[in-house]
Structure formats: C-alpha cells, structure tokens
Amino acid sequence: MRNCLSEQVFFTHKELLDMLDPYRQVIWRDKKNEARKHDYYGILSNQAQMSGRDGEMLYYAEKFDKLEQESKHRRSLTALSIIAIYYEGQRSNEKIKALYEKEKGYLRGIPVIADKEKLDKYDLVQAITLLEQSARALYELNDTLSGKEAERILEAIAALAKAKYKDDLNVMARIAVAQILSFYRRAVAENNAPLMREAFQCLDAMLSDKNTLEYMKPYLYRTIADLKTAYYIHYADIDSASFYLGRYEEMVKDDPNLYSVFVSRKYKARLLYTEGKYKESADTYEKAMNALDTSRTLLVRDIDDMMYARAQSEEQQILLADAAARNKEAEKRLFAASALIALLLIAGWFIIRYIRRRQKNRLMEFKLNMARNIHDETNPALLYAKALIKASRSENGNGELVTAELDSHIGHTMALIRSLSHDLKSDKQYILYDLVAKTEQTLKKLNTGNEFAISIRSGIDKKRFISHYQFSQLMSVLNECITNTIKHASFDKINLTFANNGNKLAITYSDNGKGWERHAGAGIGMRNMEERIAQLNGEWEIDNDYPNGYRIHISCLLR
C-alpha cells in the first residue's frame, strides 16, 4: 500500500474494501488479531486522507477511537491525529488548539505510559503527528508560548521513540519530518530566516537520503515546494519563487482538495504583486479567495458528511454480507450437528439395547445360579434335618439337645430360603460394591468428629452379584467387628481390605488397638460372628497378637 501511495495510486473506498476483504475476514475471525484491526483501518484512513476524502477519514478516526477505548480504555492517538488533520483541512486552527488544550495532559504523560510498554511505535508516531499539527496551529494563531510547549512535548516523545525504534526507518523518517516542520513553524512565527533555511536543508537532506522510504518522497517534494515558495516570495526572490511555484502547481493540478487550489493561486497573486503586476495580482487573489470560499461552503461540509455516511454504509454492507455468510455456515454446521446427533442417538439406542440384553443375560445367569443355590444350600440342610429327626427318635438320652439343634437348623434353612426367594423376586440385586459402600457409610456415620482414621482398600469386581442372604450376613459380621472395636479397643485407626478371586470373597478387618489377652474367652459378639460365617459355609481366622492388635480374616464362596 505504501508503494501505491509513493506512485500516487489511489483507490475508491469501495475498491479498497473489496481488495482488503480477505485480510479483514482473517483478522476478524480470531481475537488474537485485535491489533491488526488498527492496520486495516489505518490503510483505509490513509487512502481517504491522501485522496482528499475527509469525511471518510473522519469516519475511520471514530473506528480507531472505539477500538482503543474497548481494548485499552483510553483515547486513540491515531484518532486524535486524524481529527487534527481533518481540522487542518478545514483550516480551523481554533479547533486544533481546543483539541490540544483538552488532551495536553494525556500527551504530557505519554513518555511515562510508553516506558511501561503500554504504547507501541504507531502510537508514538501518531502522538508526534498530533503535536506537530498542534504546534503549527498554535504558531499560526501567534500563541508562541503554547506552540513551544507542544514542541517540547513532541521532542520528549521523539527522543523516547528514537531510543526504542532507532532501526525502524519508517518511524525515524516520520519523527524527523515532524520535528523539522515544528521548528520551521516556530521560525516563521519568530521571522527567523536562518532557522527557516536550516529547516529547508534538513528537508532536502531527507529527500536525497537513500534511506528515506519511497512513499514519503512525494509528500516531501510537495512540502518543500510549498514552504520554499512562501519563503522566496516573502524575501522577494522572484526567480526562486517562480521556480518552486511552478513545481508546486504541477504537483497539485490534479488534487481534488480545493484548499490546494487556493494556496497555489494565493502564491501566484503574491508573486505578481512582488513583480509589480498589481492588476493581475488582484484578479488572481480574487480567484484564490473564491476557491477558499468554495472550500469553506456548506456544500463541501455536506460532501464530507456524505462521504462519512457512504463509508459507514459501505462498511455496513460488508458486515451484513459477513453475517449472511456466517449464518449460512452456521446452518451447515447445524445440519451436520443434527445428522451427527441422529447417528449418535441411533448408535446409543443400539448400545442401550446391547447393554440391557447383556444385563438381562447376567441377571438370568444370576437367577439360574440362585436356583442352583436353593438346591445346593437347602437340600443338604434338609437332609441333615431329616437325620436329626431320626436321631431324636432313638433312645440315647440326647433328645433335648438334638431337638434344639434341629430347631436352629430349620430356622437357618428357612432364613436361607427367604433370602433366595427375595433375590429371585426383587428388582434390586446387590453387588460387591454395595457391601464396600455400605461399610464405608457406616464407619463415616460413627466418625462424625473425625476421632479415628479409616482405611478401606478394595480389589473387587464391583459389578459382581452377591445374594441378599450373603450381603445381610456379611454386613452383620462387619458391623459386629466395628462395634467390638468401638466398645472395647483403645484405637485411632480401622483398616479394611476387600478382594475377590473368581467366586471367592476375602475380607480382612483390623484396628490398631491391643487385641485381647489369650486367656480371655470369646464374647457373645464373637460367637454371633462365628455362627453367621458358618451359616455362609465360610471360614474365618483370628490373628491375635496382643498387645499389638489383631486381624480377622473372613472368606466365603459367592453364590
């Protein structure tokens, strides 16, 4: 884009929007590219400025300001610079002065803000441009004191920018131009001819410097021609003034900015007056004033307003087109998502059917095992009961003992049958995980004050079924273990281990109390545990290592 500007190649607003459309789509797609939005609006603003489309330029100043306030919570220096340039185009030095007075506190603080890495090189360059415009306006309004103040702030920011970006040719060139023009305006305000000539020498040196970027050279040519024409007319050097006026007229002949026409005719009138051609001078000056009046008419302001509105409208059209494209893309994604959801629902339905069938098969297998258990558990028990009845008929003197054992055995058999019947009727089937979870729940209820530690290690098949009878008997045994510990042991930790290998379940319970003395007999609780484990056809073993604690090992076959 800089190469285009250096060759005086300009685009209409619509052409530029179309050209930048792929770039805009990329940077607006990702929030990480937020800084690139400045570049996008900068290109549009520069083209508008170079093409004399001031209303369009002002529109993008507002865009810059909005971006800056949303992301950094401060006024945009780019926007302020563009506003100053717009006022300069309207020849409204008073408005530039008012803008400077309003923002000079912010401008004074820029070196501190920049030193904290909150401003980049583009911000610094725009601040320098704003201060150069402010110094020019203030000097032209004969407010030399404020002009020098603006120049001092400019120099402070320029020194910082030069130190940080000394290898950036673009930054260095733009700072140099701003500094030269600001001290040239001071020289004019003070009528200091040597300082003016020094400014010309600096501008000529920049123009001939091989490091000066090409896009800046047309601006330097025009600025030099403008300033030297004014200088030589003022000091009555007619030949030099005529030479530079001819160069200036050549440069602005296709410029749509009416103020450039006014400046050219004003210089021509002054030169004719210096040559003693008073009538021609007066006629030319009248034409110059007509051009100036035309540039200040409401019509021109209306054109600026129209350009502003057109820029807004054309951008809105692009945004609407983007929204339509996004909606279309969203519809495609929604369709794809709907199709995927439908496929997932179908797949889920098949998976659920498969799981249910598998669960049903497992349940059927469990219930078949329960039927076998009824045979395997109750048949021997009933045979034993029959043998006891026969024994009770004999005359061996043990009738009461046999009757008591028979009564107990029949009771156990009835409990076993009820439990098996419950498993066959119930929708709720216990699994090994229920046994572990229920035990842990019981311990936590008893340990509300965190008076002891609990360690439960589980190496079981959590989905393995366990009969209602086995679940209730094992829970009773474990509750008895816990109760004995809490009642009789001085302890601060309970340990439990659950493991199963195929159909065999193994449980180990211990606490860190003393255990009990070897001569002490088994209590009721121990006898209850022994009876319950026996009813499960299980085994148990106690490792009593008094006074170093004890362990209870329980094992049984899962039915």
Helices and strands as residue ranges (DSSP letters): H 2-6, H 13-29, G 31-33, H 36-50, H 54-72, H 77-89, H 93-108, H 110-115, H 121-140, H 144-164, H 169-190, H 193-208, G 214-216, H 217-234, H 238-252, H 258-274, H 278-296, H 298-373, I 374-378, H 379-393, H 399-425, H 432-446, E 453-459, H 468-488, E 493-501, E 504-511, H 524-535, E 539-544, E 550-557
